[in-house]
């Protein structure tokens, strides 16, 4: 599963009933295919029981598929408790629109990559556009903007963005002016 070809293997197994790397007599053997699918299902159920318990009501993807936003200073304990955000349950997977993926084959299911932004741009009316970023605009832990978009991102929501110069000027709350010498 640490190989990108696992998806091709799965599609060939499910749709064409082909088991690669088997002798010709076994490659298209439905009994072998069914046994692989059955064993995969049993192993998946055993794994989720180990991770989330016997109660199927606790079998929620977000209980194991989580994201932690790691600050550079939060790489070591106890600083991780101060600077890092999370862990938070997060939807998504490797092959979906909201690609919040964990490392293929790594069964801790911790998210290792996700979109850096989500945007809805109205081409006909750019002032009616929306966006969201995973945590906040600032890497400064003490800033109000360190995690001010986090809950919106996790909930799949957006915020209206100021797209045009007049829109920006009418909603301006802070300004940083850099002038070269």
N, C-alpha and C positions, 0 to 999 in steps of 0.2 A: 504493500500500500504506500510505500515511500516513493513510488514511481508513478509518473503521470499516466503511464499506460494502464493503470488499474481501471480507469473509466472505460477504455476500449475493451479490456478484458470483460468487464461487467456487461457492456452492451452486447458483445458477441455471445456471452453465456446466456443472457436473457432472451435476446431476439432471434439469434441464429442457432442456439443450442450447440455452440462450438466450444470445446474445452481445449485451448491451445496447449502445446507441449505434451500432448498425449499421443499414444500410438494411434494410427488410423482407425483401428477397430474401436478405440475408446473415445476418439475425438468427437464423434457425433452420436455417442451413446446416451440416450435419454435417461437411462438409469443413473449414469455417472453425473450428468447435469443436475438431475433432481436431487441427488445426494449432496452435491456441492451447495445447492441453494438451501436445502434443509439444514445442513450443518452450519452454514453461514447464519441462518436465522436463529438456530439454537445458541450459537456462540454469542450473537448480539444480545439475545435475551439474558443469557448468563452474565454478560458484561454489565448490562444495565442493572441487573439485580445486585451485583457486587457494588456498583457505584451509588445506586439510589434506593436500594432496599427492595423488599418483596411487594410493598404496596404500590400497585400500578398507578394510583392517583398521584404519586410523587414522581412519576416518570415524565418530567418536563424537560425539554431540550435546554431551556435556560438554566436548569439546575446543574448542568455540566458544561454547557457552551457559554463561557464567560469571557469578558474583556477586562483587562486592567490597563489603564493608561499610566505608563511608567515614565516618571520624570527622571532626567539624568542623575539627579541627586538621590533618587529613590531606589537605586540599584542594590543598596545594602540596607540591612536591618540595623537599627530601628527607623532609619530615615524613610523607608518605604511606607511606613504608617503615616508619616507626615506629608510626603510629597506625592505619592501615587494616588490615583483615583480608581477605586474598584476593589475587588472584582464586582462586575455587574453582569447579570444575565443579558444575553444579546441574541436576537434572532439571526437567521442567515446561515449560509454554508458555502461550500466551494463553488457550486455550479448553479447559483441563483442570482437574481438581479441585485439583491442586497448582499453582496459578496463579503461576508464577514467570515473569513476562513481560518480554520486551524490547520496545522501542518498535517498533510495527508499521512496516515499511518501512525500518528501520534495520538494515543488514546486518552490523553488528558483533556482534549478538546478545548484548550485555551486558545482564544483567538490570537493569531499571529499577524494577520493583516486585514485591513478593512478599507473602505473608501475614505479618502482624505477630505472629501466634501460630497454633498448631494445638492444638486441644483435643478431648479425648474425655471428655465428662462423663457419668457413669453416673447418670441421673436417679433411679433407684430406690435407689442407694447412692453418694451423692456422694463418700464417702471413698475410693471405688475409681475415682478419676478421674485422667486423665493430661493433660499439656500440654507444650509446648515453644515457645521463642521463638527467633528467628533467630540471635542471638549470645550475649548474656548480659544479666543484670539491671542491670549497671552501665555507665555511660558513662565511668567513670574507668579510664584505661589501666592503672593500677597495681593495680587491684582483681582479686582472684581470680575475680570474677564478670563480668569484661569480655567473656570469650569462652567461658565454661564450658559453654554449651549449643550452641555452634556445630557441633561434629562430630555431635552427636545430631540436630540440625535437618537438616544436609546429608545424613545417612544415613537420614532418614525415621523416626527413632525418637522416643520420648517419655520423659518422666520422670514418676513418680508425684507428684501435687501434694497438699499438705496443705490440705484443704478445710474441715474443721470446726475449731472452737476447740480441742477436746481434741487433735485431730490436730496442730494447729499447736503447742500448748504442749508436747506430748510429743516433738516434733522440733526444738525451738528451739535454735539454736546461737549466734545473735547477736540483740540487741534494741536498738532505737533508740527511746527514749521522748521524745516532744516534748510539753512541757507549756507552755501559754500562761501569761503573767503576768497 
